[in-house]
Amino acid sequence: MSVAVETVLDVSSMGQQAQDVYSSAPEAFKADIHLAFRSPAKTYSLSDLGIDQQKRKAPCNFGVAEPFSFLSKAGVDTLLKELTSETVQKNCKFSTDRTPCCLRGTSDHSPFIRDLWSSPEVTDIVSAVVGIPLQLGYKYEIAHTNVQVDSPDDSDTPVDNWHYDSIPFVAVSLLTPTDGMTGGETVLQKGDGSEMSVGFPQAGYLLVLQGQHVRHLAKRAVSPHGRITMVTGYIPADPLLSDQTVLRVSKMMSDLPTLFHQWAQYRLERFGKQAQLISQSFEEKHKETGQLADMEEVKAWCNTMIQYLQVTIAEVDKAPIAKYSDTE
């Protein structure tokens, strides 16, 4: 089944002001107009959630931030307008049994979406919430958009059952109104097996989660407006920090040649930065202390980078998976 965004986003039912937004010329991203950031009221570390950072090999101790104000109404309206554009609808729609309708690769077809998520203002917001510098993942993980159409007979079925994410950090923004909506919460599993729910107060709010290390599910929302969420993935900006990104779910909902091209670019660029930083550290130590490189340390770094390249190859060769599992 393929579902267009217009199925959920009925522009004709909106007021005249909103309709004018959707019929206007393309808009340039401006942080002072399209963002409405307010710091999250509460953040939880992995330790707060009873999750062992070292055991999980997580890059930092951040767990989740309660949804916080992120986009202004103008920001939400413009993103929805971009999602309904002819070029995005033509080039970005994917459908699987697991995900009846999603939009991927939108940043290649919408300058506004590209400029919003690549802006230093947005990167700084998400980095500050997490507590370490972050950078965007590969392009298909920028502004991945899920479109949910409710069915009366499956309202108790999670949109996504228990899983870990394929990329270390995610920023999830709700783009549809919450009035009349029930459900839609993200449920987190703590280290002791107990659960904690977080939900969106209104459109334009952002949920930031270290989803690769916090097991979670997404409850189905029942809403007269449908439900559209935009998800952007992040990795640590420091190439020496752990990045356990995998591809197996992405393969189900991507053009594979494009996906593999993006994957190769991102992985090899990060590998090059790793090698450069390690080499520089040995040289700086030699200049400061006169000490030559410790070959055991060199071998340990080489083994780490070999494993990184092995994962890079393996993720291309492995078959896609239809459902998340605890190991993904």
HELIX and SHEET records of a PDB file:
HELIX    1   1 VAL A    5  VAL A    8  1                                   4    
HELIX    2   2 VAL A   11  SER A   13  5                                   3    
HELIX    3   3 GLN A   16  SER A   23  1                                   8    
HELIX    4   4 ALA A   31  HIS A   34  1                                   4    
HELIX    5   5 GLN A   53  ARG A   56  1                                   4    
HELIX    6   6 LYS A   73  LEU A   83  1                                  11    
HELIX    7   7 GLU A   86  ASN A   91  1                                   6    
HELIX    8   8 THR A  106  ASP A  108  5                                   3    
HELIX    9   9 PRO A  111  SER A  118  1                                   8    
HELIX   10  10 PRO A  120  VAL A  130  1                                  11    
HELIX   11  11 LYS A  139  GLU A  141  5                                   3    
HELIX   12  12 PRO A  152  ASP A  154  5                                   3    
HELIX   13  13 SER A  250  MET A  253  5                                   4    
HELIX   14  14 LEU A  256  THR A  289  1                                  34    
HELIX   15  15 MET A  295  ASP A  317  1                                  23    
SHEET    1   A 6 THR A  43  SER A  45  0                                        
SHEET    2   A 6 PHE A  62  SER A  69 -1                                        
SHEET    3   A 6 TYR A 205  LEU A 209 -1                                        
SHEET    4   A 6 PHE A 169  LEU A 174 -1                                        
SHEET    5   A 6 ARG A 227  PRO A 236 -1                                        
SHEET    6   A 6 LEU A 134  LEU A 136 -1                                        
SHEET    1   B 8 THR A  43  SER A  45  0                                        
SHEET    2   B 8 PHE A  62  SER A  69 -1                                        
SHEET    3   B 8 TYR A 205  LEU A 209 -1                                        
SHEET    4   B 8 PHE A 169  LEU A 174 -1                                        
SHEET    5   B 8 ARG A 227  PRO A 236 -1                                        
SHEET    6   B 8 HIS A 144  GLN A 148 -1                                        
SHEET    7   B 8 CYS A 102  LEU A 103 -1                                        
SHEET    8   B 8 LYS A  93  PHE A  94 -1                                        
SHEET    1   C 4 ASP A 160  HIS A 163  0                                        
SHEET    2   C 4 HIS A 216  ALA A 218 -1                                        
SHEET    3   C 4 THR A 186  GLN A 189 -1                                        
SHEET    4   C 4 GLU A 195  VAL A 198 -1                                        
SHEET    1   D 2 THR A 182  GLY A 183  0                                        
SHEET    2   D 2 ALA A 221  VAL A 222 -1                                        
END                                                                             
